[in-house]
Amino acid sequence: MKGKAAWEPEYHRVFVELCVEQKLRGNKPGTQHLFEPFQEKTGARFNKKQLKNHWDTMCKQWKIWRRLVQCSDMKWDPEANTFRATAEDWANYLQVNPDAGTFRSSPPLYLKKLEIIFEGSNVGDDEGGSSKCKRKRRSRHHHPEQEIASNFSTHHDMKIESDFSTTHSKGYWSPATHELFLDLLVQETYKGNRPNTHYPKESWRLMLETINQNTGKKYTRSQLKNHWDCTRKAWKIWCQLIGASIMKWDPNTCTFGASEEDWRIYLEENPRATQFRRKQVPCADKLAIIFKGVIEPGKADFRPYRKKLRDHSERLGFAESRLQDQCEYTIGECIERLDSMEEVEPGSDLYMFALDLFLRKEYREIFLQLKKASLRISWLLRLQAGPPTHAA
């Protein structure tokens, strides 16, 4: 698979150190001298285009950082490695520069080395030489969800689905805001605040406050949960994809060994996986932590390939017994869907009643086929009031 590579933290560290080494040798910034030494030090099989993409991303992040510290209102203190700006200053700045939110709590990794790499270059220079930053005062009638984030194009490769960029009910989520959301989920997971498959209301409240404070936007709880649903669905699709034996995913090289015919057959039955045909899911390492024990590669239930894939597998010599002819509606899928419904309090009578229903396949199928949360609620309440009699 070409395009963006899965960059582990160690790969980035080596990449930065090699950039410093080349700069000290008097070579121009870039990747023309990095390809062979990077492969030797990491053993990673990235191509030149992938190294170039990483360099471009690093340059864009540096521009965002330099623009931030050159803004006099933000009061960057290089000695203390912190900003002295007020909460209002941050809100005003992030309203115009939302991607800078990732640097509110800490500067870029390897800051001193980055300063060496970009010293003397025009990367990150403030246009016009002014230290006064662009900012926009909030008006009484300001609606942040209607803004168009001009910086999104610098990270278009990190977008998961169109759901992540809608500007109304789901809100606009820039790549930086999405990664902040994942960082918060990882923190809550490490704190032990996801005992089963869901996070408690207090965790959602704190995450919402933190995101709004860092971005200067006014996301609602509903928008946060919608983004969570999109993230979970994308991760499940990804896990199904790399867990399918026909796709021949290699976790060491982060590439697929599937043929064009394999891809065609898989995507015909799983069209939503098309988003990952040329790029990988962003922040896979963080998503693996967030969904550990809930949705994992090779363990996520997925729609089988039906007859076409069965015929294809037979030609490859796979046993027919390993394939299924019909969809499975699992208890795990039902619980995931139930946990995403904020109207149903985990542990409530209705919640526990739904868990009992999920023991029966026909109820699981109905529950998962109902696409709207309001319909699922009405159906659960109707059954709770007096379920119809069915033959055992």
C-alpha positions as CSV (number, residue, x, y, z in Angstrom):
1,M,0.0,0.0,0.0
2,K,1.4,3.3,-1.0
3,G,1.0,6.8,0.4
4,K,1.2,7.6,4.1
5,A,3.2,5.2,6.2
6,A,2.4,4.1,9.8
7,W,5.0,6.2,11.7
8,E,5.9,4.8,15.1
9,P,7.5,7.2,17.6
10,E,10.9,5.6,17.2
11,Y,10.8,6.1,13.4
12,H,10.1,9.8,13.9
13,R,13.0,10.1,16.4
14,V,15.4,8.5,14.0
15,F,14.1,10.7,11.1
16,V,14.6,13.9,13.2
17,E,18.1,12.9,14.2
18,L,19.1,12.1,10.6
19,C,17.7,15.5,9.5
20,V,19.9,17.2,12.2
21,E,22.9,15.2,11.0
22,Q,22.4,16.2,7.4
23,K,21.9,19.9,8.4
24,L,25.2,19.8,10.3
25,R,26.9,18.4,7.3
26,G,25.7,21.4,5.3
27,N,23.1,19.6,3.2
28,K,19.9,21.4,2.3
29,P,16.7,20.4,4.3
30,G,14.8,17.6,2.7
31,T,14.9,13.8,2.3
32,Q,17.3,13.4,-0.6
33,H,20.1,12.1,1.7
34,L,17.9,10.2,4.2
35,F,16.5,7.2,2.4
36,E,19.3,4.7,2.8
37,P,20.5,5.7,6.4
38,F,16.9,5.7,7.5
39,Q,16.3,2.2,6.2
40,E,19.6,1.0,7.8
41,K,18.7,2.4,11.2
42,T,15.1,1.3,11.4
43,G,14.8,-1.6,9.1
44,A,11.5,-0.1,7.9
45,R,10.5,-0.5,4.2
46,F,9.2,3.0,3.5
47,N,9.6,4.3,0.0
48,K,10.9,7.8,-0.9
49,K,7.5,9.2,-1.3
50,Q,6.5,8.1,2.2
51,L,9.6,9.8,3.6
52,K,8.8,12.9,1.6
53,N,5.2,12.9,3.0
54,H,6.6,12.7,6.5
55,W,9.0,15.6,5.8
56,D,6.1,17.7,4.4
57,T,4.0,17.0,7.5
58,M,6.9,17.9,9.8
59,C,7.3,21.2,7.9
60,K,3.6,22.0,8.1
61,Q,3.6,21.3,11.9
62,W,6.7,23.5,12.2
63,K,4.9,26.4,10.4
64,I,1.9,26.0,12.8
65,W,4.3,26.1,15.8
66,R,6.3,29.1,14.5
67,R,3.2,31.1,13.8
68,L,2.0,30.3,17.3
69,V,5.2,31.4,19.1
70,Q,5.6,34.5,16.9
71,C,2.2,35.7,18.1
72,S,2.9,38.3,20.8
73,D,-0.5,37.7,22.4
74,M,0.5,34.1,23.2
75,K,3.5,35.2,25.3
76,W,5.8,32.2,24.6
77,D,8.5,31.9,27.3
78,P,11.4,29.8,25.9
79,E,13.1,29.6,29.2
80,A,10.1,28.0,30.9
81,N,9.0,26.2,27.8
82,T,5.4,27.5,28.3
83,F,2.9,30.1,27.1
84,R,1.8,32.9,29.4
85,A,-1.4,33.6,27.4
86,T,-4.7,33.8,29.1
87,A,-7.6,31.5,28.4
88,E,-9.3,34.2,26.4
89,D,-6.1,34.7,24.3
90,W,-6.0,31.0,23.6
91,A,-9.7,31.0,22.6
92,N,-9.2,33.9,20.2
93,Y,-6.1,32.4,18.6
94,L,-7.5,28.9,18.2
95,Q,-10.7,30.3,16.7
96,V,-8.6,31.3,13.7
97,N,-5.8,28.7,14.0
98,P,-7.5,25.5,15.3
99,D,-4.6,23.2,14.4
100,A,-2.4,24.9,17.0
101,G,-4.5,23.4,19.7
102,T,-2.2,20.4,19.8
103,F,0.6,22.7,21.2
104,R,-1.4,24.2,24.0
105,S,-0.2,21.7,26.6
106,S,3.3,21.0,25.2
107,P,5.7,22.1,22.5
108,P,6.6,19.8,19.6
109,L,8.7,16.8,20.3
110,Y,12.4,17.3,19.9
111,L,12.0,21.1,19.8
112,K,15.7,21.9,20.0
113,K,16.5,19.6,17.2
114,L,13.7,21.0,15.0
115,E,15.2,24.5,15.6
116,I,18.5,23.2,14.3
117,I,16.9,21.6,11.2
118,F,14.9,24.7,10.2
119,E,17.4,27.4,11.2
120,G,18.1,29.7,8.3
121,S,15.2,28.4,6.2
122,N,12.0,30.2,5.5
123,V,9.8,27.4,6.8
124,G,7.7,28.9,9.5
125,D,8.7,32.5,9.0
126,D,5.9,34.9,9.8
127,E,4.7,36.4,6.6
128,G,5.4,40.1,6.5
129,G,7.7,39.9,9.5
130,S,5.0,41.0,11.9
131,S,4.8,39.4,15.3
132,K,1.1,40.3,15.6
133,C,-0.9,37.2,15.1
134,K,-4.2,36.7,13.2
135,R,-7.0,36.6,15.6
136,K,-10.7,37.1,15.6
137,R,-12.8,38.4,18.5
138,R,-15.9,36.4,19.4
139,S,-19.1,38.1,18.6
140,R,-22.4,37.5,20.3
141,H,-23.7,35.7,17.2
142,H,-20.6,33.6,16.5
143,H,-21.3,30.0,15.4
144,P,-18.0,28.1,15.4
145,E,-19.5,25.0,13.8
146,Q,-20.1,27.1,10.6
147,E,-16.4,27.9,10.2
148,I,-14.4,26.4,7.4
149,A,-10.9,25.4,8.7
150,S,-8.5,26.7,6.1
151,N,-5.7,24.5,7.4
152,F,-7.5,21.2,6.9
153,S,-5.9,20.7,3.5
154,T,-2.5,20.4,5.1
155,H,-3.6,17.2,6.6
156,H,-6.0,15.8,4.1
157,D,-4.3,12.5,4.2
158,M,-5.2,12.0,7.8
159,K,-9.0,12.3,7.3
160,I,-10.9,9.1,7.9
161,E,-14.3,9.6,6.4
162,S,-16.5,12.4,5.2
163,D,-18.3,12.1,8.5
164,F,-15.3,13.7,10.2
165,S,-15.6,16.9,8.2
166,T,-19.3,17.7,8.2
167,T,-20.1,21.1,9.6
168,H,-23.6,20.7,11.1
169,S,-24.9,18.0,13.3
170,K,-21.5,16.2,13.6
171,G,-19.4,19.3,13.6
172,Y,-16.1,19.9,11.8
173,W,-13.2,17.9,13.2
174,S,-9.7,18.9,12.0
175,P,-7.0,16.3,12.2
176,A,-5.4,18.1,15.1
177,T,-8.7,18.1,17.0
178,H,-9.3,14.5,16.2
179,E,-5.9,13.5,17.5
180,L,-6.6,15.6,20.7
181,F,-9.8,13.6,21.1
182,L,-7.9,10.3,20.8
183,D,-5.2,11.5,23.3
184,L,-8.0,12.2,25.8
185,L,-9.5,8.8,25.2
186,V,-6.2,7.1,25.8
187,Q,-5.7,9.0,29.0
188,E,-9.2,7.9,30.3
189,T,-8.3,4.4,29.3
190,Y,-5.1,4.4,31.2
191,K,-6.9,5.9,34.2
192,G,-9.1,2.8,34.2
193,N,-12.2,4.8,33.3
194,R,-13.4,2.3,30.7
195,P,-14.2,-0.7,32.8
196,N,-16.2,-2.5,30.1
197,T,-17.0,-1.1,26.7
198,H,-18.0,2.4,27.5
199,Y,-16.7,5.6,29.3
200,P,-18.7,7.1,32.1
201,K,-20.6,10.4,31.8
202,E,-18.0,12.3,33.8
203,S,-15.2,11.3,31.4
204,W,-17.3,12.5,28.4
205,R,-18.0,15.8,30.3
206,L,-14.3,16.3,31.0
207,M,-13.2,15.5,27.5
208,L,-15.8,17.8,26.0
209,E,-14.6,20.7,28.2
210,T,-10.9,20.0,27.4
211,I,-11.6,19.9,23.6
212,N,-13.6,23.1,23.6
213,Q,-11.0,24.9,25.8
214,N,-8.2,23.8,23.5
215,T,-9.9,24.5,20.2
216,G,-12.0,27.6,21.1
217,K,-15.0,25.9,19.6
218,K,-18.3,24.9,21.1
219,Y,-18.8,21.3,20.4
220,T,-21.9,19.7,21.9
221,R,-22.1,16.4,23.7
222,S,-24.1,15.1,20.8
223,Q,-21.3,16.1,18.3
224,L,-18.7,14.5,20.5
225,K,-20.7,11.2,20.7
226,N,-21.3,11.3,16.9
227,H,-17.5,11.7,16.3
228,W,-16.9,8.8,18.7
229,D,-19.3,6.7,16.7
230,C,-17.5,7.6,13.4
231,T,-14.2,6.8,15.0
232,R,-15.4,3.4,16.3
233,K,-16.9,2.5,13.0
234,A,-13.8,3.4,11.0
235,W,-11.6,1.4,13.4
236,K,-13.9,-1.6,13.1
237,I,-13.8,-1.4,9.3
238,W,-10.0,-1.2,9.5
239,C,-9.7,-4.2,11.9
240,Q,-12.0,-6.3,9.7
241,L,-9.9,-5.4,6.7
242,I,-6.5,-6.3,8.2
243,G,-8.0,-9.3,10.0
244,A,-9.2,-10.8,6.7
245,S,-6.8,-13.6,5.6
246,I,-7.4,-12.8,2.0
247,M,-5.9,-9.3,2.4
248,K,-2.5,-10.7,3.7
249,W,-1.8,-7.8,6.0
250,D,1.8,-7.6,7.2
251,P,2.0,-5.8,10.6
252,N,5.8,-5.5,10.3
253,T,5.8,-3.6,7.0
254,C,2.3,-2.2,7.4
255,T,1.4,-3.3,3.9
256,F,-1.2,-5.6,2.2
257,G,-0.1,-8.5,0.1
258,A,-3.5,-8.9,-1.5
259,S,-3.8,-8.9,-5.3
260,E,-6.0,-6.6,-7.3
261,E,-8.5,-9.4,-7.6
262,D,-8.5,-10.0,-3.8
263,W,-9.2,-6.2,-3.3
264,R,-12.0,-6.3,-5.8
265,I,-13.7,-9.2,-4.2
266,Y,-13.3,-7.8,-0.6
267,L,-14.5,-4.3,-1.5
268,E,-17.5,-5.7,-3.4
269,E,-18.8,-7.2,-0.2
270,N,-17.3,-4.5,2.1
271,P,-17.5,-1.2,0.2
272,R,-16.9,1.0,3.2
273,A,-13.3,-0.4,3.4
274,T,-12.6,1.5,0.1
275,Q,-11.4,4.5,2.2
276,F,-8.4,2.4,3.2
277,R,-7.5,1.2,-0.3
278,R,-4.7,3.8,-0.6
279,K,-4.2,5.0,2.9
280,Q,-4.2,3.6,6.5
281,V,-6.3,4.6,9.4
282,P,-4.8,7.6,11.2
283,C,-3.3,7.1,14.7
284,A,-3.7,3.3,14.7
285,D,-1.5,3.0,17.8
286,K,-3.8,5.1,19.8
287,L,-6.9,3.5,18.5
288,A,-5.5,0.1,19.4
289,I,-5.2,1.2,23.0
290,I,-8.6,2.8,23.1
291,F,-10.4,-0.3,21.7
292,K,-8.2,-3.0,23.2
293,G,-10.4,-5.9,24.2
294,V,-13.4,-4.4,22.4
295,I,-12.5,-4.2,18.7
296,E,-9.2,-5.8,17.7
297,P,-7.7,-7.0,14.4
298,G,-8.8,-10.5,13.7
299,K,-11.5,-10.4,16.4
300,A,-13.9,-7.9,14.9
301,D,-17.0,-9.5,13.4
302,F,-17.3,-8.7,9.8
303,R,-19.7,-9.4,6.9
304,P,-18.5,-12.6,5.2
305,Y,-17.7,-12.7,1.5
306,R,-20.7,-14.9,0.5
307,K,-20.6,-17.0,-2.7
308,K,-18.1,-15.0,-4.7
309,L,-15.5,-15.0,-2.0
310,R,-16.3,-18.7,-1.3
311,D,-15.6,-19.6,-4.9
312,H,-12.4,-17.5,-4.9
313,S,-11.2,-19.1,-1.6
314,E,-11.8,-22.6,-3.0
315,R,-9.6,-21.7,-6.0
316,L,-6.9,-20.7,-3.5
317,G,-7.4,-24.0,-1.6
318,F,-9.1,-22.7,1.5
319,A,-11.5,-25.0,3.2
320,E,-15.1,-24.1,2.6
321,S,-16.0,-24.8,6.2
322,R,-14.1,-21.6,7.2
323,L,-16.6,-19.5,5.4
324,Q,-20.2,-18.6,6.3
325,D,-23.1,-17.9,4.0
326,Q,-25.0,-15.4,6.2
327,C,-24.4,-12.5,8.4
328,E,-24.0,-12.9,12.2
329,Y,-25.6,-10.5,14.6
330,T,-23.4,-10.7,17.6
331,I,-24.0,-9.8,21.2
332,G,-20.9,-7.7,21.1
333,E,-22.2,-5.6,18.2
334,C,-25.5,-5.0,20.1
335,I,-23.7,-3.9,23.2
336,E,-21.5,-1.5,21.3
337,R,-24.6,0.0,19.6
338,L,-26.4,0.2,23.0
339,D,-23.4,1.9,24.6
340,S,-23.5,4.6,21.9
341,M,-27.0,5.6,22.9
342,E,-26.7,8.3,25.4
343,E,-30.4,8.1,26.2
344,V,-29.9,4.7,27.8
345,E,-28.0,5.0,31.1
346,P,-25.5,2.0,31.5
347,G,-26.8,-0.2,34.4
348,S,-30.3,1.2,34.2
349,D,-33.4,-1.1,34.1
350,L,-33.8,-0.5,30.4
351,Y,-30.1,-1.2,29.8
352,M,-30.2,-4.5,31.7
353,F,-33.4,-5.4,29.9
354,A,-31.8,-4.9,26.5
355,L,-28.9,-7.2,27.5
356,D,-31.4,-9.9,28.3
357,L,-33.0,-9.4,24.8
358,F,-29.6,-9.8,23.1
359,L,-29.5,-13.4,24.2
360,R,-32.0,-14.1,21.3
361,K,-30.7,-13.9,17.8
362,E,-34.0,-12.4,16.3
363,Y,-33.9,-9.6,18.8
364,R,-30.2,-8.9,18.0
365,E,-31.0,-8.7,14.3
366,I,-33.9,-6.3,14.8
367,F,-31.9,-4.1,17.2
368,L,-29.0,-3.8,14.7
369,Q,-31.2,-3.2,11.7
370,L,-32.9,-0.2,13.3
371,K,-30.7,2.7,12.2
372,K,-32.1,5.5,14.3
373,A,-31.6,5.6,18.0
374,S,-35.1,6.9,18.6
375,L,-36.5,3.8,16.9
376,R,-34.3,1.5,19.0
377,I,-35.5,3.3,22.2
378,S,-39.2,3.0,21.2
379,W,-38.7,-0.7,20.4
380,L,-37.0,-1.4,23.7
381,L,-39.6,0.4,25.7
382,R,-42.4,-1.4,23.9
383,L,-40.9,-4.8,24.6
384,Q,-40.2,-3.8,28.2
385,A,-43.8,-2.9,28.7
386,G,-45.0,-6.2,27.4
387,P,-43.0,-8.3,24.9
388,P,-44.9,-10.3,22.4
389,T,-45.0,-14.1,22.8
390,H,-42.7,-16.1,20.6
391,A,-42.3,-19.8,20.2
392,A,-39.2,-21.1,21.9
